[in-house]
């Protein structure tokens, strides 16, 4: 096996690890969000706002559902990308 092949394989392994880490993080988010009902958005400075279920029940529920749906889609996409490696 030559150096170029080893470098190519190493790049693929690094990419696979990166994808696996993203999948793990997203799955952790799903687990963490169970039982939670509020949706919060914040910037890097920690400033933001929260959509509280007690104040906006339907909006909070739809927002949470939409976020979880998109996370599941992202996981599927990442798993496909990983399989193609």
C-alpha positions as a printed Julia matrix, in Angstrom:
85×3 Matrix{Float64}:
   0.0    0.0    0.0
   1.48   3.33  -1.0
   1.43   6.66   0.87
  -1.33   8.13  -1.29
  -3.64   5.2   -0.53
  -2.94   5.49   3.2
  -3.72   9.21   3.13
  -6.96   8.55   1.26
  -7.98   5.89   3.77
  -7.08   8.15   6.7
  -9.25  10.95   5.27
 -12.18   8.57   4.97
 -11.71   7.33   8.54
 -11.56  10.91   9.82
 -14.72  11.77   7.88
 -16.48   8.67   9.24
 -15.55   9.61  12.81
 -16.83  13.14  12.25
 -20.14  11.81  10.92
 -20.49   9.37  13.81
 -19.88  12.17  16.3
 -22.6   14.29  14.68
 -25.05  11.38  14.75
 -24.26  10.74  18.41
 -24.78  14.41  19.27
 -28.13  14.55  17.46
 -29.34  11.35  19.12
 -28.32  12.79  22.48
 -30.38  15.9   21.7
 -33.41  13.71  20.96
 -33.0   11.84  24.25
 -32.43  15.08  26.17
 -35.53  16.69  24.7
 -37.88  13.94  25.86
 -40.32  15.36  28.36
 -39.3   18.91  27.54
 -41.96  21.26  26.24
 -40.31  24.66  25.83
 -38.28  25.74  22.81
 -35.38  28.15  23.29
 -33.24  30.0   20.78
 -30.09  31.82  21.73
 -27.06  33.4   20.16
 -23.41  32.81  21.03
 -23.67  35.4   23.78
 -26.4   33.44  25.54
 -29.08  35.97  24.67
 -32.31  34.63  23.28
 -35.91  33.82  23.94
 -38.1   30.87  24.86
 -41.44  29.72  23.51
 -43.09  28.37  26.62
 -45.72  25.67  26.34
 -47.82  27.2   29.12
 -48.08  30.43  27.13
 -48.07  29.15  23.53
 -49.07  25.48  23.78
 -49.7   24.75  20.09
 -46.73  26.77  18.85
 -44.33  25.11  21.28
 -45.63  21.67  20.36
 -45.35  22.32  16.6
 -41.9   23.87  16.98
 -40.64  20.9   19.0
 -42.16  18.46  16.5
 -40.61  20.3   13.56
 -37.18  20.37  15.16
 -37.29  16.67  16.0
 -38.47  15.82  12.48
 -35.56  17.75  10.98
 -33.11  16.1   13.37
 -34.33  12.66  12.31
 -33.93  13.67   8.65
 -30.4   14.9    9.34
 -29.53  11.62  11.06
 -30.83   9.67   8.04
 -28.74  11.83   5.7
 -25.62  11.39   7.84
 -26.15   7.63   8.06
 -26.46   7.49   4.27
 -23.28   9.52   3.89
 -21.53   7.17   6.3
 -22.73   4.11   4.39
 -21.38   5.59   1.15
 -17.92   5.99   2.67
